[in-house]
């Protein structure tokens, strides 16, 4: 059994400012990326592991 890890997904507004934070508890980074991608809905989303940015997912225009 793999240990769970906490990630933060930040939904950004059009100016790049944080609009909302979503805490994700996942088994690994790939699962966290998949969950963060699901938050992209007209807004960019950044996925963070503590103070390390893992990925950025661009909004679909």
Secondary structure as UniProt FT lines:
FT   STRAND          5..12
FT   TURN            14..15
FT   STRAND          18..26
FT   HELIX           29..37
FT   TURN            38..39
FT   STRAND          45..49
FT   TURN            50..51
FT   STRAND          52..57
//
